[in-house]
Amino acid sequence: MKRAIVLFSALALLVAATPGPYEKYIEKYSSVAVSEMHRSGVPASITLAQGLVESAAGQSTLATKANNHFGIKCHSDWKGKKTYRDDDKANECFRVYSNAAASFKDHSDFLRYQDRYKFLFDLDPTDYKGWARGLKKAGYATDRLYADKLIKVIEDYELYRFDGEAGELPEPPSQIEAPVEVAAVSAREEYRFSLARKVYQVNGVPCVYAVPGDTYESIAVSNSLFTGEILRYNDASADDVLNAGDVVYLQSKRQRAARGMDKYIAGEGGENLRDIAQRFGVKLSAIKRMNHLTEEYVPLEGDTIRLR
């Protein structure tokens, strides 16, 4: 009897020491999550928690058959392999990846380059609760308990410990995109433009913001430029009308966006390519060339536009 008790106790200890699917998933992918944190700024704890929840610790059909750990759907510009399954709607299209690491990278980019998630990168990278609640608020999942599930997984498995390996992270998108005001003296010395209004830089290119009554011609005159130059710098035509708040570049835009702003994922606001070019200070022709786009192309929600 005593021998049986000893054997049972030993077996119980062995079972307790055997890692379960969650522990195995964390051990397997924690280094990938930390690497993505360094590259994109998404906390490793959030990446791991979402992967665990979305893929059932790597055991979902999407994860095992398609290497899709985050349930990311195809969208109109997806050129890779596809798989179909019922989700919010019947027979929805999901992305197929060559390996799990590609899925993790796509997940990071999905968050970093979509407007509705960019506010998250202004949070402290160790604020996993803020990230979890922000993801739910931004509409990542329809489950009303989604944030609570992420927080519970992070705390149950101490995933926050991986956020301590952050080191130096890339600048938040909001800082990269924010126009930088140029001091009046610097503006005059460097650009020789009018001091009648503030001059800013977007992607290192001097610009002003239109006020009511502005036209491309009036801004050209006040900055000692030809109207044709202003139109060319802004990918505009003589018929285009300026609205208050529109950015107007005073020099030629760049061939690519600022470092850290590698791509942009189109939202549902009906932007066209020129809107995107103006926003990031990149030539429209360069965006078309990088993305192999035709004149007729109109971005659809979820489309990925390369900026570098």
Secondary structure, 3 states (H helix, E strand, C coil): CHHHHHHHHHHHHHHHHCCCHHHHHHHHHHHHHHHHHHHHCCCHHHHHHHHHHHHCCCCCHHHHHHCCCCCCECCCCCCCCEEEECCCCCCEEEECCCCHHHHHHHHHHHHHCEHHHHHHHHCCCCCHHHHHHHHHHCCCCCCCCHHHHHHHHHHHCCHHHHHHHCCCCCCCHHHHHCCEEECHHHHHHHHCCCCCCCEEEECCEEEEECCCCCCHHHHHHHCCCCHHHHHHHCCCCCCCCCCCCCEEECCCCECCCCCCCCEEECCCCCCCHHHHHHHHCECHHHHHHHHCCCCCCCCCCCCEEECC
